[in-house]
Amino acid sequence: MKKLLLAVLPAALILAGCSGADSSGTPTIVVTTNILGDITSSIVGDQADVLVLMPPNSDPHSFEISAAEAARVESADLLIANGLGLEEGVAKTIDAARANGTDILEVGPGVDPIDYVSGQSSGAADPHIWTDPERMRTAVGLIKDAVTESLDGVDVEAAAQDYDAQLVELDGRMQERFAPIVNRKLVTNHHVFGYLADRYDFEVIGAVIPSGTTLASPSASDLSDLAGTVRDAGVPTIFVDSSQPDRLAQVMASEAGVDVDVVKLFTESLGDENSDAPTYLDMMDFNSTAIAAGLR
């Protein structure tokens, strides 16, 4: 198996079954997040088993895996991770796989990451790359190259080109939905939309949790300050993640003293197959439609 030099690069199965290539010789790709898992599965099809660590409706910052699952990660033919500090709950597993010699692609560093510009994470790299479909086009290319180099005999060129075309179409739909919005100010449950703001000319004016991770928590002062910002900016809607309780957002909206809606999006995780966001493309269509409706 070819070794990768990836330091400069970036419907799946939940992790189960055999580790490494199975008895039929099918290679195994382990993916940390369900967003990257969906994209990887779309590209490789049935040429490899794509095993995803993160269940639907989970928080990528805090999900954890069992010892048995960690052992399977270390024996995978290829491990694909978001990187940039996103997968806090499985960071040690990723480090152990790297020490074990597992081929690893960390997508985030290879898609021209940006830094947080405000809040507790200001100055650190923002790992929420998937909110920009254009950067995900780069991610698809990195995944294609990693699969080709790491898995002998697997050809994903045509599938990657097809998925790239779908991302171009997605970007066009999002541009069209956002075009009529005048008040392009975003408030979210935490700092998750930096890349979307960068791509589509929004301004992130604050977050209920003033950090890039859901593991942080806001103070009473933080909530009071954000309420004032929301009130002054005339923001009509606060967007929260569907996997996170929206109690703090409701409290902050109440404190703002104005009529502010709280709308749930799929910001950090896909939903299950019966949700509005079973795939990455579905997630981005759902979110952009909801944002456009909430800010008009």
Stockholm file with secondary structure:
# STOCKHOLM 1.0

chainA/1-296         MKKLLLAVLPAALILAGCSGADSSGTPTIVVTTNILGDITSSIVGDQADVLVLMPPNSDPHSFEISAAEAARVESADLLIANGLGLEEGVAKTIDAARANGTDILEVGPGVDPIDYVSGQSSGAADPHIWTDPERMRTAVGLIKDAVTESLDGVDVEAAAQDYDAQLVELDGRMQERFAPIVNRKLVTNHHVFGYLADRYDFEVIGAVIPSGTTLASPSASDLSDLAGTVRDAGVPTIFVDSSQPDRLAQVMASEAGVDVDVVKLFTESLGDENSDAPTYLDMMDFNSTAIAAGLR
#=GR chainA/1-296 SS CCCCCCTTCCCCEESCSCSSSCTTCCCEEEESSHHHHHHHHHHHGGGSEEEESSCTTCCTTTCCCCHHHHHHHHTCSEEEECCTTCCGGGHHHHHHHHHTTCCEEESGGGSCCCBCCSSTTTTSBCCCGGGCHHHHHHHHHHHHHHHHHHSTTCCCHHHHHHHHHHHHHHHHHHHHHHTTCSCCEEEEEESCCHHHHHHHTCEEEEEEECSSSTTSCCCHHHHHHHHHHHHHHTCCEEEEETTSCCHHHHHHHHHHTSCCEEEEECCSSCCCTTSSCSSHHHHHHHHHHHHHHHHC
#=GC SS_cons         CCCCCCTTCCCCEESCSCSSSCTTCCCEEEESSHHHHHHHHHHHGGGSEEEESSCTTCCTTTCCCCHHHHHHHHTCSEEEECCTTCCGGGHHHHHHHHHTTCCEEESGGGSCCCBCCSSTTTTSBCCCGGGCHHHHHHHHHHHHHHHHHHSTTCCCHHHHHHHHHHHHHHHHHHHHHHTTCSCCEEEEEESCCHHHHHHHTCEEEEEEECSSSTTSCCCHHHHHHHHHHHHHHTCCEEEEETTSCCHHHHHHHHHHTSCCEEEEECCSSCCCTTSSCSSHHHHHHHHHHHHHHHHC
//
